[in-house]
Amino acid sequence: MKTKIYRVKGKFALGEETQIFTKELKAVNEGDIYEKIYADFGSKHRIKKNMIKIEEINEISPDEVIDPLIKALV
């Protein structure tokens, strides 16, 4: 299976504040992106799935990648 690169934008509640995030991830399909985001923020910030709001998921080309780790994998 071929992996695709996605740019994810959203926000999550951290205490009384709302944090905005943008992440780039590689995945086989869009459904895997949700699980990766929930697992990543859950492990780093100890927040639950219902505190994370994913607003936008876009497939991007390798030329549009900004994240140096993802760029190295492409």
C-alpha positions in Angstrom: 0.0 0.0 0.0 1.2 3.5 -0.8 1.3 6.0 2.0 0.1 9.6 1.5 1.1 12.8 3.3 -1.6 14.7 5.2 -1.7 18.1 6.9 -4.0 18.2 9.9 -5.2 21.3 11.5 -7.3 21.5 14.7 -7.3 22.5 18.4 -7.4 20.9 21.8 -8.2 21.9 25.3 -5.3 22.1 27.7 -6.6 23.2 31.0 -8.6 26.4 30.5 -6.8 27.3 27.3 -7.3 26.1 23.7 -4.2 25.2 21.8 -4.2 25.3 18.0 -2.1 22.8 16.1 -0.9 21.9 12.6 0.8 18.6 12.0 2.0 16.7 9.0 1.7 12.9 9.0 2.2 10.0 6.7 -0.6 7.4 6.6 -2.3 4.9 4.2 -5.7 6.6 4.5 -7.5 9.4 6.3 -8.9 7.1 9.0 -5.4 6.3 10.2 -4.8 10.0 10.7 -7.5 10.3 13.4 -6.0 7.5 15.4 -2.4 8.8 15.1 -3.5 12.3 16.3 -5.5 10.9 19.2 -2.6 8.6 20.3 0.0 11.4 19.9 -1.8 14.1 21.9 -3.1 11.5 24.4 0.4 10.3 25.2 2.1 13.7 25.2 -0.5 15.9 26.9 -2.6 13.3 28.7 -5.9 14.5 27.1 -8.8 12.4 26.0 -10.2 12.1 22.5 -13.2 14.3 23.2 -10.9 17.2 24.0 -9.3 17.1 20.5 -11.1 18.8 17.6 -9.7 18.0 14.2 -11.0 20.8 11.9 -9.3 20.0 8.6 -7.4 17.1 7.0 -5.8 17.7 3.6 -3.7 15.5 1.4 -0.5 17.3 0.3 2.2 16.7 -2.2 5.8 16.0 -1.2 6.7 19.5 -2.4 4.4 21.1 0.1 5.9 19.4 3.2 7.3 21.7 5.8 8.1 19.3 8.7 11.7 18.2 8.4 11.1 14.7 9.7 8.4 14.0 7.1 10.5 15.7 4.4 13.4 13.3 5.2 11.1 10.3 4.8 9.8 11.4 1.4 
